[in-house]
Amino acid sequence: MKFFDLTSRPPDVAQTKYLQQSIRSELTRRLSPGAQILLDGDENFHVVNERYTNYQRPSFIAGIKVAAEDDVVEVVNYARARRIPFMARTGGHSLTTSPRRIQDGLVIDMRGLNSVRYDVAKQQMTIGGGVTTGEFANATFSRGMEVIVGPCPCTGVMGISLGAGIGRLQGKYGYLNDNMVAIRLLLANGTIITASEDENKDIFWAVRGAGHNFGIALEATFQVYPQENNGEHYVVDFEFELDRLEELFRMVNDVSSPMPKELAIFVIGRKRGATGGVSGRLNMTSAELTIVLQLKPTINVNLVYSGPRVDAQP
């Protein structure tokens, strides 16, 4: 018979604590004064550890809020030398399950790299690796310009663009990675390269679609375009029960053959239909919960038109 001592801590806890303190002590000397190291257990660790979903998520023993590109280089070189797994994040929205393979690793919070530069002559915008889609959209809008971005303002621009970058303006401008002019990447060996149509062409081709596999995006330049209608878009939402499904898709196919480039159609299935915001609350009353449970699945259609106002009229 084998007995377990339930009063003692697991042996890896002390090792983890020692590693955490080593990380803080050793990295502090290598990072810029504006960088910050947060350990799992610190009061503000959630700032670097938050994710859109906890399903199949990675785990981290420390997070580094970088303040300069050299900080990212130092963290990568340190983690590689110490054989500690690591990953970079901006918005924490990754929905893939592959990051779950990173356990007890380092997370590099890129939000400190949030610079935005606009080249008026070329109509190009260069942004840091920590810029979110909301910040990017506001920066282009304030200059009378636009480009395709995703619908969620808190995702990282680099994350969505390296995976394609779909959105309501893709009929006019293509995917966001179609508008990428150049990108600066930190490779796993600690070197920084620029990829574009003029240099490292193979990486530039590969990064626009499978870009998450080639390095950490420190900065990228995108082509942007003059706004139509002062940036105003026209939106209509519909909700249908499932008995209209075939009729609905026949209609969508008719509209999309061919579909105006200014029109975007998103078709979304919902397990339960619209509730006036009731289902989003955690403190529902029993009466409200009864209403939600009685709701039927629906198909929701979102139409966005980005052309002239006169053509948007029904």
N, C-alpha and C positions, 0 to 999 in steps of 0.2 A: 504494500500500500504506500502511495506517495502523498506526502503532506505539503501544502503550500502555506507560506507565511503571509497571511493577509494583512499584517500590520506594517510590513515594510513597503517602501515605495518601489515601483518597477525600476530595474537597474538603469534603463535608458533615460529616466528623468534627470538624474544628476548629470549625465553626459550631455543632455540637451542644454541644461542650464549653463554648464561650463562652456559649451560651444557658443551659446548666445553671448555670454560675457566676452569671449574671445573675439567674436565678430564685432561687437561694439568697440572694444579696445583697439583692435587692429585696424578696422576700417576708418575710425574717427581720424586717425593720423593721415589717412590717404585721401579723404574727401575734402571738398571745398567748405568754407565756413558756413555757407547757407544750407548745406545738406543736413539731413536729420535721419538718425537711425532709431527705429522703433522695434522693440522686442515683443514677441507674443507674451501677453501678461501686462504690458504697459497700458496705461489708461487710454491712450489715443491710438492703440494698435489697429482698431477697427477702420481708421482712415485709410490705411493701405491694404486692408484685408477684406473690405466689402466687395461683394460680387452680386451680379444680377440674380443668380440662382446658386443655391448651395448643393444642387444635385451634381454628384461626381466631381466635386470641386478639389482643387489642390490645397495643400496645407503649407503654411510658412511658419518658421520660427523667428524670422526677422524681416522687416521691411525697410527699404531705404528710399527716402524722399529726396531725389536728386535735385540739384540746383543748377547744374551745368553739364555739358556733354562729357567733360572729363570725368565727372562722377560716375556716369554710366560705364565708361571704359574701366575705371578702377574697380567697380563692383564686379563686372564680368571677369576681369583678370583674377581678382581675389577668389571669386567663387570657383573658377576653373582650377586654380592652384590648390584650393582646399577640397575640391571634388564635392562641392555643395550644389545641388540642382537649383536653377533660378529661372525666373521668367519676368518679362516686363508687362506692365499694365498701365492703362490710362483711365478708361471708364469702368473696367471690370465687367464687361458685358459678354464675354466669350461664352457662347452657348454650346461649344463642342465639349466632348467628354475627354479628349486627349490630355488636357492639362492635369487630369487626376493622377497621372503618373508622377507628378511632382509632389512629393511628400517631404515635410520638414525642410523646405527649401528657403530661398531668398526671393522676395518680390521687389522688383525695382519700380517704384512709383514715378512715372514719367511726367506727372502734371506740372512739375517745375519748368519743363522745357516748353513754355507756352508763348514763344515769340511769334509775331505776325508781321510780315513785310510785304508791301505791295509795290510792284513795278508797273507804273502807269503806262509807260511806252509799250511794254509787251503784254499788258493786261494779264499779269501772272501774280499769284500770291504764294509766298513761301512761308510755311508754318512749322513750328517746332513739333517734336514727337509727342508732346503732352497736350496738344490742343484738342478740344472736344468739338463735336459737330455743331453744337449751339454757338460756341465761340467763333467757329469758322463761318457759319451762316451770318452771324452778326457783323463780322469783319467785312465780308463781301457786300452785304446789304448797305452798310454805312458808306461804301464807296460807289454805290449805284451799280454794283455788279452782282452776278449770281453764278452758281454752278450747282450741280446735283449733290445733295447730301442726304443722309438717311433721315427718317422721321423723328428719331429720338435724339434730343439735344445733348444728352450726357454720355453718349458713346464716344470713343476715341476716333479721331479722323483716320489715323494710321491703320487702326484695326479694321475699319470697314472698307477703306480703299484697297488694302492689300488683299482683301477677299473678294473684291469686285466693286462694291459701293453702289447699291441700287437705291432708287428713290423716285419721287414724283416727276423729276425733270429728265429722266433718262431717255425719253423719246427725242428730246431736243439736243442733249449733250452726250448721250451714251453713259456708261458707268463712270464712277468717279476715277477709277484707275485708267480709263481711257483718256482722262484729262491730266494725268500725271506727266509732268515734263522732266522731272529729275528727282532723285531720292538719294539721301545720304544714309548709309547703312553701317552699323557696327557689327562686324563679323565675330564669330565665336572665338577667333584667335586674338581678338583685341584690336584689330586694325579697322580703320574707317575708310570706306570707299564711296565714291559718287557713281551712280548708275543713271545713264540717260541714253538717248539715241546716238550720242557722240562718244561715250566711254562706258566700258563694261556693258556692252550691248546685250550680251547673253543674260546677265543678271537682270538688266532692265526688262527684258522680255519675260523672264521667269517670275520676277517679283510682282508683276501685274496679274495676279490670279492665284499664285501659290506663294505670295510674298512673306507669309508668316514663317516660312521654313528657311529663310536665307540670312536673317540677321535682325537686329533691333533698329527700327526706323528712327533716326535722330531728327530728320528734317526732310520735307518734301515740298516741291514746287508744283502748283496746279494752274492750268489755264482757266480763266474765269471770263464771264461774258456780260455785256451790258444788259441791265434789267429791262423787261417789258412791263408796261403798266405800273411803273414805279415799284415793281416787286410784288404786286398783288396777284393772288391766285384765287380761283373760284372753286369752291368745294361743295359737293353734294353727297350725302350718305343715305343709303337705303338698307332696309332690313326685310328679309323674306323668310318665311317658314320653309321647311324642307320639301313640301309638296310642290314648290315652285322651282325646284332645282334645275330640272331639265330645260324648262322654259327660260330660266335665267341665263344658263350658259349658252343657249341658242342666241339670245339677245347679245351677250358679250361677244360671241364669235362674229355676229353680224357687224357690230360696231368696230371690231378690230380688223376688218377686212376691206380696205386698209384702215388703220386707226390714225387719226391726226397725231402728228408728233407732239402737239401741245397737250394731248390728253393722256392721263394715266388712270388705269383702272386697277384697283386692288380688291380681290375677292377673298374674304376671310370667313372661316367657319367658327361659330361660337357654340360652346356646349350648352349655354343658356343665353337667351336673348337679352335685350336691353332692360335695365331695371331702374333707370333714373339714378344710378349711382349707389343703389342699396347694396349690391353684391360686393362692392369694393370696401365695405366697412367691416371691421372685426367685431364691433359691438352691436350687431343687429338684434332687434327684438324678436321674440318668437313669431309675431305676426309677419314681420318683414322676412324672416327666414322661410316661413311657409310660402310666401309669394315667390321667393327665389326658386324654391324647390319645385314649384309648379310650372315654372317657365320652360318653354320648349327650346330645343336647339334651333339656331337660325344661321342663315347665310347673310353676311353683311357685305355690301358693295360700297366702296369709297371711290368717288370720281373727283379728280383734280384737273382743272383746265388752266393752263398758264399762258394762253394766247390773249388776243384783244378782247376787251370787255364786250364789244358788240357781238362777237361770235360766241360768247359764253351764255347768251340769253337762251332760255328754253324755247 
